[in-house]
């Protein structure tokens, strides 16, 4: 419980830190690249741009939904002033979470964390990227045939898979910058 409180505090600190280094036009360009990438590789998913907390204009927030399968993915991209600042932000973010897994082949630094390691945070250059997923498996066509344990296992598995897949697509879109 204390570890989760520290993680929450780290999230708040990350969001309140000053994010600089990219103009709104750069974030608009990245938004367009994400839309293009996702429409290519995720047919049927719908995306919309969200509002960052506290109205910070230098954060890109995207929500992607697959309404046929009741899956929602939130992507937040925070530009930093330097690579070092981005690296420190990631380190601060994950240092209090005991249940984390370092991921390879995704950005410069990457971790899975949270419920069932279903959230992903990674850094690509000066950008820090957060991906979180919700999977409503109760709405799956075969949900009535599953036990609560099976539903829980499916939810963790789906959220884990989706967050990692989406993170790879985000990393690819950023590389096209």
PEPENOR-V362395 format. One record per residue. N is the residue number from 1. RES is the residue in three letters. OMEGA is omega as a letter, one per 30 degrees, with the letter a starting at -180 (none if undefined). Layout:
N&RES&OMEGA + N&RES&OMEGA
This chain:
1&UNK&l + 2&UNK&l + 3&UNK&l + 4&UNK&l + 5&UNK&l + 6&UNK&l + 7&UNK&l + 8&UNK&l + 9&UNK&l + 10&UNK&l + 11&UNK&l + 12&UNK&l + 13&UNK&l + 14&UNK&a + 15&UNK&a + 16&UNK&l + 17&UNK&a + 18&UNK&l + 19&UNK&a + 20&UNK&l + 21&UNK&l + 22&UNK&l + 23&UNK&l + 24&UNK&l + 25&UNK&l + 26&UNK&l + 27&UNK&l + 28&UNK&l + 29&UNK&l + 30&UNK&l + 31&UNK&l + 32&UNK&l + 33&UNK&l + 34&UNK&l + 35&UNK&a + 36&UNK&a + 37&UNK&a + 38&UNK&l + 39&UNK&l + 40&UNK&a + 41&UNK&a + 42&UNK&a + 43&UNK&l + 44&UNK&l + 45&UNK&l + 46&UNK&a + 47&UNK&l + 48&UNK&l + 49&UNK&a + 50&UNK&l + 51&UNK&l + 52&UNK&l + 53&UNK&l + 54&UNK&l + 55&UNK&l + 56&UNK&a + 57&UNK&a + 58&UNK&l + 59&UNK&l + 60&UNK&l + 61&UNK&l + 62&UNK&l + 63&UNK&l + 64&UNK&a + 65&UNK&l + 66&UNK&a + 67&UNK&l + 68&UNK&a + 69&UNK&l + 70&UNK&l + 71&UNK&l + 72&UNK&l + 73&UNK&l + 74&UNK&l + 75&UNK&l + 76&UNK&a + 77&UNK&a + 78&UNK&l + 79&UNK&l + 80&UNK&a + 81&UNK&a + 82&UNK&l + 83&UNK&a + 84&UNK&l + 85&UNK&l + 86&UNK&l + 87&UNK&l + 88&UNK&l + 89&UNK&l + 90&UNK&a + 91&UNK&l + 92&UNK&a + 93&UNK&a + 94&UNK&a + 95&UNK&a + 96&UNK&a + 97&UNK&a + 98&UNK&a + 99&UNK&l + 100&UNK&l + 101&UNK&l + 102&UNK&a + 103&UNK&l + 104&UNK&l + 105&UNK&a + 106&UNK&a + 107&UNK&a + 108&UNK&l + 109&UNK&a + 110&UNK&l + 111&UNK&l + 112&UNK&a + 113&UNK&l + 114&UNK&a + 115&UNK&l + 116&UNK&a + 117&UNK&a + 118&UNK&l + 119&UNK&a + 120&UNK&l + 121&UNK&l + 122&UNK&l + 123&UNK&l + 124&UNK&a + 125&UNK&a + 126&UNK&a + 127&UNK&l + 128&UNK&a + 129&UNK&l + 130&UNK&l + 131&UNK&l + 132&UNK&a + 133&UNK&l + 134&UNK&l + 135&UNK&l + 136&UNK&a + 137&UNK&l + 138&UNK&a + 139&UNK&l + 140&UNK&a + 141&UNK&a + 142&UNK&a + 143&UNK&a + 144&UNK&a + 145&UNK&a + 146&UNK&l + 147&UNK&l + 148&UNK&l + 149&UNK&l + 150&UNK&l + 151&UNK&l + 152&UNK&l + 153&UNK&l + 154&UNK&a + 155&UNK&l + 156&UNK&a + 157&UNK&l + 158&UNK&a + 159&UNK&l + 160&UNK&a + 161&UNK&a + 162&UNK&a + 163&UNK&a + 164&UNK&l + 165&UNK&a + 166&UNK&l + 167&UNK&l + 168&UNK&l + 169&UNK&l + 170&UNK&l + 171&UNK&l + 172&UNK&l + 173&UNK&l + 174&UNK&l + 175&UNK&l + 176&UNK&a + 177&UNK&none
